[in-house]
Amino acid sequence: MTTAPKSSATLSSPTAADEETVARLREARLKLKAEIAKTVVGQDQVIDSLLVALLCRGHALMIGVPGLGKTLMARTLARSLNMEYRRIQFTPDLMPSDITGTDIILEDPETGRRRMEFVRGPLFTNFLLADEINRAPPKTQAALLQAMQEIEVSVGRQTYALAPPFFVVATQNPVEQEGTYPLPEAQLDRFMFNIPVTYPTPQEEAEIVKSTTSNATVSLQPILSADEVLRLQALVRGVPVANDVVDYAVAISGFSRPDPATVKKNDDVQRFIRYGASPRASQYLILGAKARALLSGRFHVDFKDVSAVASPVLRHRLVLNFHARAEKVDADEVIRRILKQVRPQ
């Protein structure tokens, strides 16, 4: 068993204003979930993960079979947040310029002079739904890389900044493989969370059927504005974290990296991993833990906050080898074993 290194904590007490903001955030979370529940039945954990990713300035990839409401959840969350929303349906013939925009030639009817003008694509928004992202070829998928990481877009010789907040939610169908292009590791690493969307319970499915086969209409009320989201994102960054909690997150990521000198010692985990998580995983473990603590009404981060976000942060960052395939060990099982081996002290 490996233990996370222990070091001294450096914490600052929250101010009265911080505590008031945390209380408002907790109230806003309850209102948001109540609004989303008007159209989305169940999936509480998925919605919480989307909120955490948004507050951390991250992005989320939702994976599930068709018909589970992935697009509906993203669209409903965007409407509840009162943010500018765009949806891009990814297809095999989609080009990068269809996403980012392109330069066009305009002619002045009075003078006859021509000039170049940039026409912005749907990428210029606050909340972007990239529907069925794996249906577009890698060249088009790569058009999102700079925007997701740098919050800007380069077209030709010009670079255009995107207005914050900028949040990408992508959906992917894991079943249908014909006409799809697997997302490369560099693209996957830009997503903070990999969120599986599972089947509803029989009771939830019955409620879905009743609500979607009637004439009832739903009116959603916006809960948070874009400016409020920006303030909450800044608040997340300001949450203090003890050094030993940071060490715990770093130890989890480090344990996922195969080391030839310790593979036999850690045979239960590392022999299944070809490539482990990068330092970006450690960053997202801490950021996700901060946001989870705030959403729970706390201005301090606990070890449980880190372990709670480990699966969505790590499951798409671990590249498993043939041993894992042969023994039918998936990424979630590897993460469970990592958390069992790495203990906070």
C-alpha positions as CSV (number, residue, x, y, z in Angstrom):
1,M,0.0,0.0,0.0
2,T,1.2,3.5,-0.9
3,T,0.5,6.5,1.3
4,A,0.4,10.1,0.1
5,P,3.2,12.1,1.6
6,K,2.2,14.2,4.5
7,S,3.2,17.9,4.8
8,S,2.1,20.9,6.7
9,A,-1.2,22.6,5.7
10,T,-1.4,26.2,4.6
11,L,-5.0,27.3,5.1
12,S,-6.7,30.7,5.4
13,S,-10.0,31.2,7.1
14,P,-12.9,32.2,4.8
15,T,-14.2,35.7,5.2
16,A,-17.9,36.5,5.9
17,A,-18.2,37.5,2.2
18,D,-16.8,34.1,1.2
19,E,-19.2,32.2,3.4
20,E,-22.1,34.2,2.1
21,T,-21.0,33.4,-1.5
22,V,-20.7,29.7,-0.7
23,A,-24.2,29.7,0.8
24,R,-25.5,31.4,-2.4
25,L,-23.8,28.9,-4.5
26,R,-25.3,26.0,-2.6
27,E,-28.7,27.6,-2.9
28,A,-28.2,28.2,-6.7
29,R,-27.2,24.5,-7.1
30,L,-30.5,23.4,-5.6
31,K,-32.4,25.8,-7.8
32,L,-30.5,24.7,-10.9
33,K,-31.2,21.0,-10.2
34,A,-34.8,21.8,-9.6
35,E,-35.1,23.6,-12.9
36,I,-33.2,20.8,-14.8
37,A,-35.5,18.2,-13.1
38,K,-38.4,19.7,-15.0
39,T,-37.1,18.1,-18.2
40,V,-34.4,15.7,-17.1
41,V,-35.4,12.7,-14.9
42,G,-32.7,11.3,-12.7
43,Q,-29.0,11.6,-13.7
44,D,-28.2,13.6,-10.6
45,Q,-24.6,12.5,-10.6
46,V,-24.1,13.5,-14.3
47,I,-25.6,17.0,-13.6
48,D,-23.4,17.5,-10.6
49,S,-20.3,16.5,-12.7
50,L,-21.3,19.0,-15.4
51,L,-21.6,21.8,-12.7
52,V,-18.3,20.9,-11.2
53,A,-16.6,21.0,-14.7
54,L,-18.2,24.4,-15.4
55,L,-17.1,25.9,-12.1
56,C,-13.5,24.7,-12.8
57,R,-13.3,26.3,-16.2
58,G,-13.0,22.7,-17.6
59,H,-14.9,20.8,-20.2
60,A,-16.9,17.6,-20.1
61,L,-17.3,14.6,-22.4
62,M,-20.5,12.6,-21.9
63,I,-20.5,9.0,-23.2
64,G,-23.6,6.9,-23.5
65,V,-25.8,5.1,-26.0
66,P,-28.4,7.0,-28.0
67,G,-31.6,8.0,-26.3
68,L,-30.4,8.6,-22.8
69,G,-30.9,12.4,-22.9
70,K,-27.3,13.6,-23.2
71,T,-28.2,16.4,-25.6
72,L,-31.2,17.3,-23.5
73,M,-29.2,17.5,-20.3
74,A,-26.7,19.9,-21.9
75,R,-29.3,22.1,-23.5
76,T,-31.4,22.3,-20.3
77,L,-28.3,23.2,-18.3
78,A,-27.4,25.9,-20.8
79,R,-31.0,27.4,-20.6
80,S,-30.9,27.3,-16.8
81,L,-27.6,29.2,-16.8
82,N,-28.8,32.0,-19.1
83,M,-25.6,31.7,-21.2
84,E,-25.3,32.0,-24.9
85,Y,-25.7,28.5,-26.3
86,R,-24.7,26.9,-29.6
87,R,-24.9,23.3,-30.8
88,I,-22.8,21.7,-33.5
89,Q,-23.8,18.4,-34.9
90,F,-20.6,16.7,-35.8
91,T,-20.6,14.8,-39.2
92,P,-18.0,13.2,-41.4
93,D,-18.1,16.1,-43.8
94,L,-17.8,18.9,-41.2
95,M,-14.8,21.2,-41.8
96,P,-12.8,23.2,-39.3
97,S,-14.0,26.4,-40.8
98,D,-17.6,25.3,-40.1
99,I,-16.7,25.5,-36.4
100,T,-14.3,28.4,-36.1
101,G,-15.5,30.6,-38.9
102,T,-13.8,31.9,-42.0
103,D,-12.6,35.0,-43.9
104,I,-14.9,36.1,-46.7
105,I,-14.5,38.8,-49.4
106,L,-17.0,41.6,-49.2
107,E,-17.4,44.2,-51.9
108,D,-18.5,47.8,-51.1
109,P,-21.4,48.5,-53.6
110,E,-20.6,52.2,-53.7
111,T,-16.8,52.1,-54.2
112,G,-16.4,48.7,-55.6
113,R,-13.5,48.0,-53.2
114,R,-13.1,44.6,-51.8
115,R,-12.1,43.7,-48.2
116,M,-11.7,40.6,-46.1
117,E,-14.0,40.1,-43.2
118,F,-14.0,37.3,-40.6
119,V,-17.4,35.7,-40.1
120,R,-17.4,34.0,-36.7
121,G,-18.5,30.4,-36.4
122,P,-20.6,28.7,-33.7
123,L,-17.5,28.2,-31.6
124,F,-17.9,31.9,-30.5
125,T,-20.3,31.3,-27.7
126,N,-20.4,30.6,-23.9
127,F,-21.8,27.1,-23.9
128,L,-21.0,24.8,-26.8
129,L,-22.5,21.4,-27.3
130,A,-20.4,19.3,-29.6
131,D,-22.9,16.6,-30.4
132,E,-21.5,13.2,-31.5
133,I,-17.9,14.6,-31.6
134,N,-16.4,11.4,-32.7
135,R,-18.3,11.5,-36.0
136,A,-16.0,14.3,-37.3
137,P,-12.5,13.5,-38.7
138,P,-9.5,14.4,-36.6
139,K,-8.8,17.6,-38.5
140,T,-12.1,19.0,-37.5
141,Q,-11.8,17.6,-33.9
142,A,-8.5,19.5,-33.7
143,A,-10.2,22.8,-34.4
144,L,-11.5,22.6,-30.8
145,L,-8.1,22.1,-29.2
146,Q,-6.9,25.7,-29.1
147,A,-10.3,27.0,-28.0
148,M,-10.6,24.5,-25.2
149,Q,-7.1,25.1,-23.8
150,E,-6.3,28.8,-24.7
151,I,-9.9,30.2,-25.0
152,E,-8.9,31.7,-28.4
153,V,-9.1,30.7,-32.0
154,S,-6.5,31.3,-34.7
155,V,-7.7,31.7,-38.3
156,G,-5.1,32.6,-40.9
157,R,-2.8,35.1,-39.4
158,Q,-5.3,36.4,-36.8
159,T,-6.1,35.2,-33.4
160,Y,-9.5,35.9,-31.9
161,A,-10.3,35.7,-28.2
162,L,-13.4,33.9,-27.0
163,A,-15.6,35.6,-24.5
164,P,-15.6,33.9,-21.1
165,P,-17.0,31.8,-19.7
166,F,-16.4,29.2,-22.4
167,F,-17.7,25.7,-21.7
168,V,-17.7,22.7,-24.0
169,V,-19.9,19.7,-23.5
170,A,-19.3,16.9,-26.0
171,T,-21.3,13.8,-26.5
172,Q,-20.1,10.4,-27.8
173,N,-21.9,7.2,-28.7
174,P,-19.8,4.2,-27.6
175,V,-21.8,1.6,-29.4
176,E,-22.0,2.6,-33.1
177,Q,-18.5,2.5,-34.6
178,E,-19.2,2.8,-38.3
179,G,-18.4,6.3,-39.6
180,T,-16.7,7.4,-36.4
181,Y,-13.2,8.6,-35.6
182,P,-11.7,7.8,-32.1
183,L,-10.7,10.9,-30.2
184,P,-6.9,11.1,-29.9
185,E,-5.3,11.2,-26.5
186,A,-4.4,14.9,-26.9
187,Q,-8.1,15.7,-27.6
188,L,-9.3,13.6,-24.7
189,D,-6.9,15.2,-22.3
190,R,-8.5,18.6,-22.9
191,F,-11.7,17.3,-21.3
192,M,-11.7,17.7,-17.5
193,F,-14.3,15.0,-17.0
194,N,-15.3,11.8,-18.8
195,I,-18.9,11.3,-17.7
196,P,-20.7,8.0,-18.4
197,V,-24.5,8.3,-18.9
198,T,-26.2,5.1,-17.9
199,Y,-29.7,3.7,-18.3
200,P,-32.4,5.0,-16.0
201,T,-34.1,2.9,-13.4
202,P,-37.6,1.4,-14.3
203,Q,-39.3,4.1,-12.2
204,E,-37.3,6.9,-13.8
205,E,-38.0,5.4,-17.3
206,A,-41.7,5.3,-16.5
207,E,-41.6,9.0,-15.5
208,I,-39.7,9.9,-18.7
209,V,-42.3,8.1,-20.8
210,K,-45.2,9.9,-19.1
211,S,-43.7,13.3,-19.3
212,T,-42.6,13.0,-23.0
213,T,-45.8,11.5,-24.4
214,S,-48.2,14.2,-23.2
215,N,-49.0,17.8,-24.2
216,A,-47.4,19.3,-21.1
217,T,-45.0,22.1,-21.8
218,V,-42.1,23.2,-19.5
219,S,-40.9,26.7,-19.0
220,L,-37.3,27.0,-17.6
221,Q,-36.2,30.0,-15.5
222,P,-32.5,31.1,-15.7
223,I,-30.8,30.8,-12.4
224,L,-27.2,32.0,-13.0
225,S,-25.9,34.6,-15.5
226,A,-22.6,34.4,-17.4
227,D,-21.2,37.1,-15.1
228,E,-22.2,35.1,-12.0
229,V,-20.6,32.0,-13.4
230,L,-17.4,34.0,-13.9
231,R,-17.4,35.1,-10.2
232,L,-18.0,31.5,-9.0
233,Q,-15.2,30.3,-11.2
234,A,-12.9,32.8,-9.5
235,L,-14.2,31.7,-6.1
236,V,-13.3,28.1,-6.9
237,R,-9.7,29.1,-7.6
238,G,-9.5,30.9,-4.3
239,V,-10.5,27.9,-2.1
240,P,-7.6,27.0,0.1
241,V,-6.2,23.5,0.0
242,A,-4.0,21.8,2.6
243,N,-0.6,20.6,1.3
244,D,-1.4,17.0,2.3
245,V,-4.5,17.1,0.2
246,V,-2.4,18.2,-2.8
247,D,0.1,15.5,-2.1
248,Y,-2.7,13.0,-2.1
249,A,-3.9,14.1,-5.5
250,V,-0.4,14.0,-6.9
251,A,0.1,10.5,-5.4
252,I,-3.0,9.2,-7.1
253,S,-1.8,10.5,-10.5
254,G,1.7,9.3,-10.0
255,F,0.5,5.8,-9.1
256,S,-1.1,5.5,-12.5
257,R,2.3,5.9,-14.3
258,P,4.0,2.6,-14.9
259,D,7.5,2.4,-13.4
260,P,9.6,-0.6,-14.5
261,A,11.3,-0.6,-11.1
262,T,8.0,-1.0,-9.2
263,V,5.6,-2.8,-11.6
264,K,6.1,-6.1,-9.8
265,K,5.5,-4.5,-6.5
266,N,2.4,-2.7,-7.7
267,D,1.4,-5.6,-10.0
268,D,-2.3,-5.3,-9.1
269,V,-2.5,-1.9,-10.9
270,Q,0.5,-0.8,-13.0
271,R,0.8,-4.0,-15.1
272,F,-2.5,-3.1,-16.7
273,I,-1.4,0.5,-17.7
274,R,0.5,1.4,-20.8
275,Y,0.4,5.2,-20.2
276,G,-0.7,7.0,-17.0
277,A,-2.2,10.4,-16.2
278,S,-0.3,13.6,-16.9
279,P,0.1,16.4,-14.3
280,R,-3.0,17.9,-15.8
281,A,-4.9,15.2,-14.0
282,S,-3.5,16.3,-10.7
283,Q,-4.6,19.9,-11.4
284,Y,-8.1,18.7,-12.3
285,L,-8.3,16.5,-9.2
286,I,-7.7,19.6,-7.0
287,L,-9.9,21.9,-9.0
288,G,-12.7,19.3,-9.0
289,A,-12.3,18.8,-5.3
290,K,-12.5,22.5,-4.7
291,A,-15.7,22.9,-6.7
292,R,-17.3,19.8,-5.0
293,A,-16.5,21.3,-1.6
294,L,-18.1,24.6,-2.5
295,L,-21.2,22.9,-4.0
296,S,-21.5,21.0,-0.7
297,G,-21.4,24.3,1.3
298,R,-17.8,24.0,2.5
299,F,-14.9,26.4,2.0
300,H,-12.3,23.7,2.7
301,V,-11.3,20.6,0.7
302,D,-11.2,17.1,2.2
303,F,-9.5,13.9,1.0
304,K,-13.0,12.5,0.1
305,D,-13.5,15.4,-2.4
306,V,-10.4,14.3,-4.3
307,S,-11.3,10.6,-4.4
308,A,-14.9,11.5,-5.4
309,V,-13.7,13.2,-8.7
310,A,-10.9,10.6,-9.4
311,S,-13.0,8.4,-11.7
312,P,-14.2,11.2,-14.1
313,V,-10.8,12.8,-14.1
314,L,-8.7,9.7,-14.8
315,R,-10.9,7.2,-16.8
316,H,-10.1,8.8,-20.2
317,R,-6.4,9.5,-19.3
318,L,-5.4,6.0,-18.7
319,V,-4.2,4.0,-21.7
320,L,-4.5,0.3,-20.9
321,N,-2.5,-2.5,-22.4
322,F,-3.2,-6.0,-23.6
323,H,-3.1,-7.4,-20.1
324,A,-6.1,-5.3,-19.2
325,R,-8.0,-6.4,-22.3
326,A,-7.1,-10.1,-21.8
327,E,-8.3,-10.0,-18.2
328,K,-11.3,-7.7,-19.0
329,V,-10.1,-5.0,-16.6
330,D,-11.4,-1.5,-17.5
331,A,-10.2,2.0,-16.5
332,D,-12.8,2.3,-13.7
333,E,-11.6,-0.9,-12.1
334,V,-8.0,0.3,-12.4
335,I,-9.0,3.5,-10.7
336,R,-10.7,1.7,-7.9
337,R,-7.5,-0.3,-7.3
338,I,-5.4,2.9,-7.3
339,L,-7.7,4.5,-4.7
340,K,-7.4,1.3,-2.6
341,Q,-3.6,1.4,-2.8
342,V,-3.1,5.1,-2.3
343,R,-4.2,6.2,1.2
344,P,-4.3,9.7,2.6
345,Q,-2.3,10.3,5.8
